Amino acid sequence: VIDFMGASLRKAFLQRCAEAQAGFQGELDECRNIAAVEFALRKENHSVVAGMQPWVKRYLEKLKQHCSFDGWGAVSLPKAASTRDELEQVAALAHKHQVNPVSGQSKRSVDIFSSNLHRDVSSCLSYLGITHENGVESGPFLLDIVAQDMAQAHKKIIYEINAPHHFYEGTEQLTAERKFRQRLLARLGHKLHHVNAHQWSQLSPASRITFLLRIQDEATKANIQLAPLSSPTRAPGLKSIG
């Protein structure tokens, strides 16, 4: 819809979604897909949405409000977290909340991992004593890892874990779906620090620790340089990650 449809086809698609009230009936996956499309069009093709009939706009606004109210039901799950057993576990814990040590806000008491590589990186961060959270809601997506800046506790460092299945087979080129996700996360203002499978697999355990420490150090320096621009008094419109 986003990458291959023209304006007329997108309008026809949205009209049909509005007629069928897509996303409000059936499986949650349908709602998650429509939510991602609505979010992308709002961020990248606002003119298409602005040119729709009033009843289609009302449907899109209804969908947006639904996503804001029920973030879990509208967020896109990583494929590795889409197995039946793990989904049942996540659903069972979805409404249990605890204080998130990264943001200081209430959160669902469950970690969601996008791959075994994601688990490995999280384990290394835990070994280093770096406070972090796995699977943080942001728009229609889950950020892989949100770590605390060790020098500035109120600052966050976001890791994007690119596992083998996020690349086209036999290449080091990210899939279109992965690029789409990262493009929209950038639209939300997130600076992503990438950990790629083909690089990680070549590192020894000690080198992996050094690699993560280098990312933390570089991100901390960047946060310090941007501190005046990130101050709440200078940029009151900035929003939290969640």
N, C-alpha and C positions, 0 to 999 in steps of 0.2 A: 504494500500500500504506500509506504513512504518512499521507497527507492525506485519503484518501477511504474507506478501509476501517475498519469497526468492529472491536471486539476479537475477535468470533467469526470474521470473515473473515480477520483477520490470523493467528489460530491455525490456521485451515484452510490458509492459504497456507504457513505455516512447516512444518506437518505434511507437506504435499505436497513441499516442498523437501527435507525430511529423507528422505522415502521415495525420492526420485529422486537424492539426494545432489547436489543442484544446486550448481554452482560448482566441482565437482571433475572435471567431464567437459566436453568441447566447447571452445568458444571462450572466450578470456579475458574478453570482454565480459560473459558470463553471470556469471562469478565476481565481476567488478567491481560489477555491479548487485546481486547478492545481498549482497556485502560492505557496500555502502552501506545496504541495508535493515537488515541485522543491526546495524550501527553505530547507525543512527537509532533503532531499537527499544530498543537497550540504553541509549541516552542519554535518550530521551524517553518510552518506554512500557515501563519495566522490569517493571511488573506483568504485562504480557502474557507476557513471556519467563519470568518466575518461575512463572507458572501452567501452563506447558507440561509435557507428559509427559517423563519422564527421558530417553527416547531422542531426543526433539527437542532437549532441552537439550544432550545430548552432541554432536549434530550442530552446533549453534550454537557450542559451545565449540571444536569441531574447526575450524570455519570461522574463528573468531576467531584461533586459533593459526596457521592457515595464512596469514591476512592479516599477522600479526606476523612470520612467517618470510619470506614472499615479498611484501613491501610493494609491489613494482612490479606484480606480477600482480594485485593486488587494488585498486589505486588507480584512481579514475575519471579518464580522460583528457579534457582539453578537446576540444571538437568540432574546433577548428582544428588540433589535433595528431592527429586521427584519420584523416588521409588515409593511404593505403597507403605512399607514399614516405616520409613522415615517421615513420610507425610502424616501418618497417624500419630507418630510421636510428637511432631511439631504441632499438630492440631490440638493434641491433648494438653500441651503446655502453652498454647497461644494466649490464653487469657490469664495465666499466672504471671504476675509482675513482681519485679524487684528493682532496687536502685542500681542503675547502670554506673559502674565506677568511671567510665570514660566521659559520659555526658552529665552525670549527676542527676539524670531524670529517670522516671519509671520506664522499664522496658520489659519485653517478654523474656522470660527466663529460659531461653533456649538458644544455642548456637546453631547456625546453619552453615554448612560447608559446601562449597561448589565443586570440590574435587579432593582427592587424596593429597595432592600438592598443597592445597589450601590448608589441610590439617597439619601437614609437615611444617609449613611456614608459621602457623599459629603456635605449634609446639616449640619452635625455635625462639619465637618472641617471648613465650612463657619462660623458657630457660633463661633468657636474658633479663627477666623480671620486668618486661615492658607491658603495662596494662593495656589491654585491647579487647575488642569485641568482634565477633564474627557474625556477618549477616545483619547489617544495619539498614533499616528502611530509608530510602531516599527516592522520592517520586515513585515511579512504578518498578523500581529495582531494589536489590539488596546490595549494598557495598560489601565487598568481600571481607576486608579487615579495616577497622578504624582503630588506630593505635594512639596512645597519648604521647604528646611531645614531652620528652623527659625534662627539657629545660623550661617549657612553658605549659603548665598543666592544662590551661584552657584551650590550647591549640591541639589540632588533630592531624594525624598523618594517615592517609588513606592508601591502602595496598590493593592493587588489582592483580589477582592471581590468574595468569593465563596458562591453564592446564593443556595437556596434549589435545584434548577434544575441542579446544577453542581455536585450533589451527586446522587449515586444510591438510589432509593427509599427505605426508611426504614433503611438506613445505614449512616455512616459518612465517607464513602469511595468515593473519587472523581471519576468521570467518566473517562474513557480512553481518551476521547476527551480533557477533562480539563487537565489531566496529560500531554498529548502530548503538549498542548499549553504551559504549565508551564516549561516543559523540554526545549523547544526551546527558550523560553524567557531567561532561565538560560544560554543557549548557547550564547545568545547575550550579556551576562554579567550583566543582571539585577538581583538585589537582591529584591525579592518579600516579602512584609510584608502582611501576610494573615489575612483576616477578614472572619471568617466562620459563616454561618447562624445559626448553632445550638448553637454557643457560644454567638453571638450577641443577639439572641432572649431571652436569659436568663438574660441579663443585664438591669438594670434600666437606665433611661435617664442619670442620673448623672454618673453611672458606665460606660456608653458608652463613655462619655467625658473623664473620667479617663483612660479608655482603649486606646483611640486614643492618648492621651497625652503620655502614656507610650511607645507606638510605636514610636512616634516622638522623644522622649527622647533617646530611645535605638538606633534608627537609626542615630541620631545626634552623639552619642558617637562613633558608628561604623564608621561614615564618618570622624570624627576627627582622629581616629586611622589609617584610610587608607589614610589620606590626603597626606603624602609623596609619596605614590605609585600612587596617582591619579593626581599628579602635571603634567601639560602639558609638563614640561621640562624633567620629568622622564618617562612619558609614552605618547609620541607623537602620538601613533597609536590609542588612545582612540577616539571614535566617540560620537556624541551627540545622544540623545534618538530618535529624530524624524527621 
